[in-house]
Amino acid sequence: MRTLIALLTGTAAAAFAVANPSFEHRTVVYEHDGLTFESTVVYQPDSETDRPGILMVPNWMGPTPEALEKAAMVAGEDYFVMVVDMYGTDTRPTNASEAGAAAGRVRADRALMRSRATQALDHFKREVAPHGLDVNRIAAIGFCFGGGTVLELGRAGTAIDAVISFHGDLLSPTLENDAGNTTAKVLVLHGADDPYVPQSDVQTFIDVMRNTAVDWQLVQYSGAVHSFTNPLADSDGSRYNETVSDRAFEAMEELLEEIWED
């Protein structure tokens, strides 16, 4: 495989490069609706065979060093992972207030959310296919805001193999109309005590999904609240849970092995 050129810009990418010298990384720059976006592909080089790709939509803080660290963990030796910029380069939240405002603007316009995620997917395949990405084996994963985003990508009927939501938003203004459009396998990994995505939302999601032909799973983890995969989360409603995080990533890997087993 031809080595990707490491052309990184921005603090997040530079910090990742220092902390992860064994990983290659490529910044994918593109224009959409008058904005410039920079998403980052993370992978280990020197694979002799083409590898699947994972589109990763981070939490509401966007493409931070922590998001790139998580992408490296997911990528390992098996996958290309692209950390998606959902806001554009002019918006880089530095605190929860700024992140809430940025995510809120995207959540309020589901067509915009879908189009940005779709553009990222298109550029992921276009830019990385020459370097060993198997464009016929693509999944999307997301965390919190990103979990809701990949579920919307699925509801748009996007031709990918799986969408996996970690402690993500489950509801959508068009959920009942669009849920059945999903062709990907769906895996929702949820904290049973999540105060931000409560059991009423979970039940609505289940009721809608039961009336579709979608291949879906929902796993609830006892004692887990929001952001259980985020080591930086440390509040009553959002808190890291190492045991649950490990179980959730194992569930992700089991599904990917199932759908991509050679």
C-alpha positions as CSV (number, residue, x, y, z in Angstrom):
1,M,0.0,0.0,0.0
2,R,1.3,3.5,-0.8
3,T,1.9,5.4,2.4
4,L,-0.5,8.3,2.9
5,I,1.2,11.7,3.2
6,A,0.9,13.2,6.7
7,L,-0.4,16.7,6.0
8,L,-1.9,17.8,9.2
9,T,-3.1,21.2,10.2
10,G,-4.5,22.4,13.5
11,T,-3.8,21.6,17.2
12,A,-5.7,18.4,17.4
13,A,-3.8,16.7,14.5
14,A,-0.4,17.9,15.7
15,A,-1.1,16.6,19.2
16,F,-2.2,13.3,17.8
17,A,0.9,13.0,15.7
18,V,3.2,13.4,18.7
19,A,1.3,10.9,20.8
20,N,0.8,8.3,18.1
21,P,4.0,8.0,16.0
22,S,3.0,4.5,14.7
23,F,-0.2,5.8,13.0
24,E,-0.4,7.6,9.7
25,H,-2.9,10.4,9.4
26,R,-4.3,12.5,6.5
27,T,-6.3,15.6,6.6
28,V,-9.1,15.5,4.1
29,V,-10.1,19.1,3.2
30,Y,-13.3,19.8,1.3
31,E,-15.8,22.6,0.6
32,H,-19.5,22.2,1.3
33,D,-22.2,24.9,1.3
34,G,-19.6,27.6,1.3
35,L,-17.7,26.3,4.3
36,T,-14.4,24.5,4.5
37,F,-14.2,21.2,6.4
38,E,-11.2,19.3,7.6
39,S,-11.7,15.7,8.6
40,T,-8.8,13.4,9.6
41,V,-8.1,9.8,8.5
42,V,-6.2,7.7,11.0
43,Y,-4.7,4.3,10.2
44,Q,-1.6,2.1,10.6
45,P,0.3,1.6,7.4
46,D,1.8,-1.4,5.7
47,S,-1.3,-3.6,5.4
48,E,-1.0,-6.0,2.5
49,T,-4.7,-6.1,1.8
50,D,-7.4,-3.5,1.5
51,R,-9.1,-2.7,4.7
52,P,-12.7,-1.6,5.7
53,G,-13.4,2.0,6.7
54,I,-15.1,3.5,9.6
55,L,-16.6,7.0,9.5
56,M,-16.4,8.3,13.0
57,V,-18.5,11.3,14.1
58,P,-17.2,12.6,17.5
59,N,-19.1,14.1,20.3
60,W,-20.2,17.8,20.3
61,M,-16.6,19.0,20.9
62,G,-15.7,18.0,17.4
63,P,-12.3,16.7,16.1
64,T,-10.3,17.1,19.3
65,P,-7.1,15.3,20.2
66,E,-9.2,13.0,22.3
67,A,-11.3,12.1,19.3
68,L,-8.2,11.3,17.3
69,E,-7.0,9.1,20.2
70,K,-10.2,7.3,20.1
71,A,-10.0,6.9,16.4
72,A,-6.6,5.3,16.7
73,M,-7.9,2.8,19.3
74,V,-10.7,1.9,16.9
75,A,-8.5,1.7,13.8
76,G,-5.8,-0.6,15.3
77,E,-4.3,-2.6,12.4
78,D,-7.7,-3.4,10.9
79,Y,-9.4,-0.2,9.7
80,F,-9.2,3.2,8.3
81,V,-11.0,5.6,10.5
82,M,-12.0,9.1,9.5
83,V,-12.9,11.6,12.3
84,V,-15.5,13.8,10.8
85,D,-15.6,17.6,11.0
86,M,-19.3,18.4,11.3
87,Y,-19.0,22.1,11.9
88,G,-16.4,23.5,9.5
89,T,-13.0,24.9,10.3
90,D,-14.3,28.2,11.6
91,T,-16.1,26.4,14.5
92,R,-13.9,24.7,17.0
93,P,-15.7,24.6,20.4
94,T,-13.5,25.2,23.5
95,N,-16.1,24.5,26.2
96,A,-19.5,22.9,26.7
97,S,-21.4,26.1,26.0
98,E,-19.8,26.6,22.6
99,A,-20.2,22.9,21.8
100,G,-23.8,23.0,22.7
101,A,-24.4,25.9,20.4
102,A,-22.6,24.3,17.5
103,A,-24.3,21.0,17.9
104,G,-27.6,22.6,18.4
105,R,-27.4,24.4,15.1
106,V,-26.8,21.1,13.3
107,R,-29.4,19.2,15.3
108,A,-32.0,21.8,14.4
109,D,-31.6,21.1,10.7
110,R,-31.6,17.3,10.0
111,A,-31.2,17.8,6.3
112,L,-28.0,19.8,7.0
113,M,-26.8,17.1,9.4
114,R,-27.3,14.4,6.8
115,S,-25.7,16.4,4.0
116,R,-22.6,17.1,6.0
117,A,-22.2,13.5,7.1
118,T,-22.8,12.3,3.5
119,Q,-20.2,14.7,2.2
120,A,-17.7,13.4,4.7
121,L,-18.4,9.8,3.6
122,D,-18.1,10.7,0.0
123,H,-14.7,12.3,0.5
124,F,-13.5,9.5,2.8
125,K,-14.1,7.0,0.0
126,R,-12.8,9.2,-2.8
127,E,-9.6,10.3,-1.0
128,V,-8.6,7.0,0.7
129,A,-9.7,4.3,-1.8
130,P,-6.4,4.7,-3.8
131,H,-4.5,4.0,-0.6
132,G,-6.2,0.7,0.4
133,L,-9.7,1.6,1.6
134,D,-12.3,-1.1,0.6
135,V,-15.2,1.2,-0.3
136,N,-17.5,-1.8,-0.3
137,R,-17.0,-2.3,3.5
138,I,-17.9,0.9,5.3
139,A,-19.5,1.5,8.7
140,A,-20.3,4.7,10.7
141,I,-19.9,5.1,14.4
142,G,-20.7,8.1,16.6
143,F,-20.5,9.3,20.2
144,C,-23.3,11.4,21.8
145,F,-24.0,14.1,19.2
146,G,-22.1,11.9,16.8
147,G,-24.3,8.9,17.6
148,G,-27.4,10.8,16.6
149,T,-25.7,11.9,13.5
150,V,-24.8,8.4,12.3
151,L,-28.4,7.2,13.0
152,E,-29.5,10.1,10.7
153,L,-27.1,8.9,8.1
154,G,-28.7,5.5,8.3
155,R,-32.2,7.0,8.0
156,A,-31.2,8.8,4.9
157,G,-30.9,5.3,3.3
158,T,-27.1,5.6,2.9
159,A,-25.5,2.5,1.5
160,I,-23.2,1.5,4.3
161,D,-22.9,-1.7,6.2
162,A,-23.6,-0.6,9.8
163,V,-24.3,2.4,12.0
164,I,-23.3,2.2,15.6
165,S,-24.3,4.8,18.2
166,F,-22.5,5.1,21.6
167,H,-24.7,7.0,24.1
168,G,-26.2,9.0,21.2
169,D,-29.4,10.9,20.5
170,L,-32.2,8.4,19.5
171,L,-35.0,10.7,18.4
172,S,-35.5,12.7,15.3
173,P,-38.2,15.0,14.0
174,T,-38.8,12.5,11.1
175,L,-38.1,9.3,13.0
176,E,-41.4,7.5,12.2
177,N,-41.2,8.5,8.5
178,D,-37.5,7.7,8.0
179,A,-36.5,4.9,10.3
180,G,-37.5,2.3,7.8
181,N,-35.2,3.8,5.1
182,T,-32.2,2.4,6.9
183,T,-30.4,-0.3,5.0
184,A,-27.4,-0.5,7.4
185,K,-27.4,-2.8,10.4
186,V,-28.0,-0.7,13.5
187,L,-26.4,-1.1,16.9
188,V,-27.4,1.3,19.7
189,L,-25.2,1.2,22.9
190,H,-26.9,3.1,25.7
191,G,-26.5,3.9,29.3
192,A,-29.6,2.7,31.1
193,D,-29.4,5.6,33.5
194,D,-28.7,8.3,30.9
195,P,-30.6,11.5,32.0
196,Y,-30.1,13.2,28.6
197,V,-31.5,10.4,26.5
198,P,-34.1,9.0,29.0
199,Q,-36.1,5.8,28.9
200,S,-39.0,7.6,27.3
201,D,-36.8,8.3,24.2
202,V,-35.5,4.7,24.3
203,Q,-39.1,3.3,24.3
204,T,-40.1,5.6,21.4
205,F,-37.1,4.4,19.4
206,I,-37.9,0.8,20.1
207,D,-41.6,1.2,19.2
208,V,-40.7,2.8,15.9
209,M,-37.9,0.3,15.0
210,R,-40.2,-2.6,15.7
211,N,-42.4,-1.5,12.9
212,T,-39.6,-1.6,10.3
213,A,-37.7,-4.3,8.6
214,V,-34.3,-2.9,9.8
215,D,-31.8,-5.2,11.4
216,W,-31.3,-3.4,14.7
217,Q,-30.1,-4.0,18.2
218,L,-30.2,-1.9,21.3
219,V,-28.0,-2.7,24.3
220,Q,-28.6,-1.0,27.7
221,Y,-25.9,-1.0,30.3
222,S,-26.9,-0.8,34.0
223,G,-25.3,1.9,36.1
224,A,-24.2,3.8,33.0
225,V,-25.1,7.4,32.3
226,H,-24.2,9.6,29.3
227,S,-20.7,9.7,27.8
228,F,-19.7,6.4,29.3
229,T,-16.9,6.0,26.7
230,N,-15.4,9.4,27.4
231,P,-12.5,9.4,30.0
232,L,-12.9,13.2,30.4
233,A,-16.6,12.9,31.5
234,D,-16.9,13.4,35.2
235,S,-20.3,14.7,36.2
236,D,-23.5,13.2,37.6
237,G,-25.2,12.9,34.2
238,S,-22.1,12.3,32.1
239,R,-19.5,10.0,33.4
240,Y,-16.8,7.6,32.1
241,N,-17.4,3.9,32.9
242,E,-14.4,1.8,32.0
243,T,-16.2,-1.5,32.3
244,V,-19.2,-0.4,30.2
245,S,-16.9,1.3,27.7
246,D,-15.0,-1.9,27.1
247,R,-18.2,-3.9,26.8
248,A,-19.6,-1.4,24.3
249,F,-16.5,-1.5,22.1
250,E,-16.5,-5.3,22.2
251,A,-20.1,-5.2,21.0
252,M,-19.1,-2.9,18.1
253,E,-16.2,-5.2,17.1
254,E,-18.5,-8.3,17.2
255,L,-20.9,-6.7,14.8
256,L,-18.1,-5.6,12.4
257,E,-16.6,-9.0,12.5
258,E,-20.0,-10.5,11.7
259,I,-20.6,-8.3,8.7
260,W,-17.0,-8.3,7.4
261,E,-16.0,-11.8,8.1
262,D,-13.9,-13.1,5.1
